[in-house]
């Protein structure tokens, strides 16, 4: 775990012990470093450990850890008197070796704080220990000395602190700009970022350079890149080999110093502020498809402007290229599909593809000013024509979502016939309160008494009719849709002899089963199932 000095200074004593001191002492090759705080027999010891020295195979250390400054007062929290009592307890007690379980006497006590130890505190504790067995057995480590050890033995934290220091410096070099740094291999890439929209007006950043391009392939490529940068605002990397002279803005001069310049990266030349736009696509003979809230960012050159909204987290992305000299226009699109997008997104995607497949007029209007800055016709076939049957199904599902106020997502998979039928029946029932379904055959789970009646039904009595009550939920593409209870009446039923024989056997073998699966066929006119949605109420017209 890496940390900065400020983080260490703000840690409580528990985190100071576990996150800083124990890893530090382990890195310093102390052996068997253990957290002792809170254990039975602690007696002032927060951490215990040992290490051999030049004359002894084992020197036992105990650590007294403090978060706050230690002052020279006799009493109180953080006082020399409080620390002396803890040191005396530590030096006068033992601890058990975690491996051998032998009792070990503390040889040296380390008093460690992430803050300050005043001179008065040093003198006071030394005076209290003078003439006792603890004299000359205490070492003090204050915040400065502690951080010095961290820098030496925990390099990740030292590096993090340096990054923090650099970041603070880069943030404060200017009131209008900040400097950012990125490590790329053995190189450090320095960049500038504006702190506010008027930064370049208040403090322009001017790079003055003289470039020279010889016939070397890499330098000729750099020349072509510079030309494209001027033409379209595309980014360019200038190697050191083409830079004859360079003058950088004042905020960068102290940082460059005697550093060797590897390259300069320029651009892209971006629009100063993104444009929130409304996109309108009108296919020949159709109503326009309108997309609002399209946030366009762009690059600007002397001849070409590129606008795109790829940074937006929405399902449709566009890129527009406008040649400001010839007024030529081009565009591309990406209508990303992802798992379980809402049906409204699918409908809008279909509408966009349909419009782009037919040819027509594309307009881009600034939402703030109402000014149209792109208006161009496009040919047929920009997009492949979408499937009309797919649109019909999507519109049915969208109708269900609107009427029930239940968000419905469409999975990215093949749609089954059962899913289509369920969507059609559900939409019709919610909209009109009744659905009539015709079929040659069907099945249903019925109560036992109904199954008994079917078995005893005589063909001479004519066709059979079943009344079914349903309260089970309806799922449209995996989403439960609130439709309420339904009453289904099935007429024109005929039962074959084979089905009756099967029912007799089921009723005999399953005497305790309440629900019985029944298969039935329709007479010549087929089955007719009338499903009534019992909670349905007619919609209220606007004029009511």
PEJOJO-V131057 format. One line per field, one symbol per residue. phi: phi as a letter, one per 20 degrees, with the letter a starting at -180 (. if undefined). psi: psi as a letter, one per 20 degrees, with the letter a starting at -180 (. if undefined). burial: I if it has 9 or more other C-alpha atoms within 8 Angstrom, else O. Layout:
BEGIN
phi=???
psi=???
burial=???
END
This chain:
BEGIN
phi=.dbefffffefffffgfeedfffffffemfdlfcfdfnefnglneeccabafcfdcfbdedcdddceefddefecofmeffffgfffffffeccbeffeemffcefecddecceddcffffgffffffefndfefmdccdceffffffffffdcfffffffffffffffffdfbfdccddccecmeddeecdcfebgegfffbfddddbddcdeefgffffffffffffffcnffbddfgfdeebbcdfgfegfeflefeeeacddnfeegfcfdecddcddfgndffddddmeeedadccfccddcbcfffecfccccddcefeemfcbbcbbdfdcfmfffffffffffffffffenrddcccfffemeedcbbecefnfcffffffffgfffffffffffeldfcddfebfeefffffgfffffffffdnbcdcdbebabbedfffffffffefegfenfdccdcdccffdddlndfdfdmfcdddddmecdffffffffgffffecfdfedcfcdcdefgenfcddddefefcffeffef
psi=pqqrhhhghiqrhghgghhggghghghjjqqloqpipirpjgliphqqrrpqahhqhpppqqpopqgrqprjqhrrpjrhgghgghgggghjrrrppigijqpppphppoopqjcqoqhhggggggghipjriipjjpqpoagghghghghgimhghgghgghgggghghhjhqihqqpqqppocjqpoprqqqirhjghghnqopppqpqpoajqghhhghghhghhghgijqqqpoqhiiogqpprqhiighhgcjqppgrppqaqnqpgpqpprpppooqojrqqppprkooprrqpahhppppqkhipmripqqppppoigijqqqqrqonpprplqqhhggghgggghgghhiqbpppppphgijpoipoqqqrqjhqqprphhgggghhghhgggghikoppqoqnrpprhhhgggggggggghhiippppqqhrrrqorqhhghghghipphiiarqppppppiqqppolipppoiaqqpppprkppprhhhghggggghghmhjphpppppqrqahirqopoopohjpqqqpqhi.
burial=OOIIOOOIIOIOIOIIIIIIIIIIIIIOOIOOIOIIIOOOOIOIIIIIIIIIOOOOOOIIIIIIIIIIIIIIIOOOOIIIIIIIOIIIIIIOIIIIIOOOOOOIIIIIIIIIIIIIIIOOIIIIIIOOIOOOOIIOOIOOIIIIOIIOIIIOIIIOIIOIIOOIOOIOOIIOIOOIIIIIOOOOOOOIOOOOOIIOOOIIOOOOOOOOIOOOIOOOOOIIOIIOIIOIIIIIIIIIIIIIOIIIOIOIIOOOIOOOOOOOOOOIOIIIIIIOOIOIIIIIIIIOOOOOIOOOOIIIIIIIIIIIIIIIIOOOOOOIIIIIIIIIOOOOIOOOOOOOOOOOIIIOIIIOIIIIIIIIIIIIIIIIIIIOOOOIOOIOOIOIIIIIIOOOOOIOIIIIIIIIIOOOOOOIIIOOOOOOOOIIOIIIIIIIIIOIIIIOOOIOIOOOOIIIOOIIOIIOOOOOOOIOIOOOOOOOIIIIIOOOIOIIIIIIIIIIIIIOOOIIOOIIOOIOOOOOOOOIOIIIIIIOOIIIIIIIIIOOOOOOOOOO
END
